[in-house]
Amino acid sequence: MSGLVGNARFGTRLLLGGVITSAALEKNAKAPDQLCPSDCFLCRESCPAGAIDQGGRVDHNLCVRHSGANPLLAHLLADREIKAKFGFDTLLNTVGVDDHGMYTCSRCLEVCPLNR
């Protein structure tokens, strides 16, 4: 498994967001603990950055460095003062709300059987 959020209906093509509410919400049925077949390694085998380890965990820093193109992140990383003051994770999370970024790789999503 790629370590991505998976859903029986939508596969791994999900982006998480959040809603703060005081409304009473109905519970959803719990999804199966394991959506991915235990013998499926297509995501790991297809990752050109090698960002998915044997256990299915994604090294998001490696993934984004390989497949992300974000002008704001590039600008921040080029500034020595900013780089010295903030860690890569903080900068990455900061530019994550910027809608000018794009991913140039989606091989793990393309090969995942849950996305068919």
N, C-alpha and C positions, 0 to 999 in steps of 0.2 A: 504494500500500500504506500502511496506517495506521501502520506501525512497530511494530505489536503482534506478539507471538510467534504464528506461524501453524503449523498442523499439518494435514496432508492429511485425517486422520480427524476431528479435533476442531475444526478451523477456528481462529478467533482467541479462542475462549472458554476461555483457559487462564490459570491463575495459577501462577506459579513458586514452587517451594519448594526445599528442599535436604535431602539426606541425607548424613551422613558415615558411611562404612563402610570396612572393610578387606576386605569380601567380593569375590571375583572376579566381575565382571559381564560378561555377554555384550554385544558391541557391537550397536547397532541399525543398520539400514540408513540411509544418509544420505538425508535428505529432499532433494527438488529445490531448487535454489538460489532459484527464484522460484515461489512458490505462487500469488501474485496475478497475474491477467492484466495485462499492461503497459498496457492501455487502460482499466482500471477505476479510477475516482476516487470511487466512491460514498461511501466513508468520509469523505474530505476534504469532499465536497460536502454531506454530511449533518451535519457537526459544527457545532453552534450556537455553540460557543466559538471556532471558527476555529483550533483547536489543532493541526491537521494541515497541515503546509506542502506546497509543490509537490513536494518530494522524498520525501514520505511520513513524515517525522519528526514525532513527536508532542511538543508542548510540554506535558510532564506537569504542570508548575506551572499553566499556563493551564487545562488540562483539569480538574484537581482543584479549582481555585478556582471553576470554573463548575459542576462536577457533584458535588463532594464535600460531604458533610454529616458532619462529625465533631465531636462536642461537645468532645473533648479538644483537637483542633487549634484550635478556636475559642477555648478557654480559654487555651491557650498563646500564641496570637497577640495576645490582649487584654492579656497581661502584658508591660509595657514592659521590665522587667529581663530576662525570658527572651528576648524578641525581640531585645534588644541583644546578648545573650550568644551566641545560636545563630542560624544562618541558616535560611531557610525550608526548604531541602532537608533539613537535619538534623532539624528539627521534623517535617517530613512523613514522613521515614523512621522517626522515633521513634513517631509515632502509627500508622504502617503496621502495627505489630504489635498495635494495639488493635482488637479485634473489634467496637467500638461504632460504627464508621464505616459509611457507605453511599454508594453512588453513585446519583445521581438521574438520570443520563443514560447511555444505552448505545446511542445512535443508530449509532455506527460498527459496533458488533457486530450490531445488528439488520439493517443493510443489506448486510453483507459476504456475498458469494456463497459464501465458504468455510464459512459457518455454516448452510447449508441442508441 
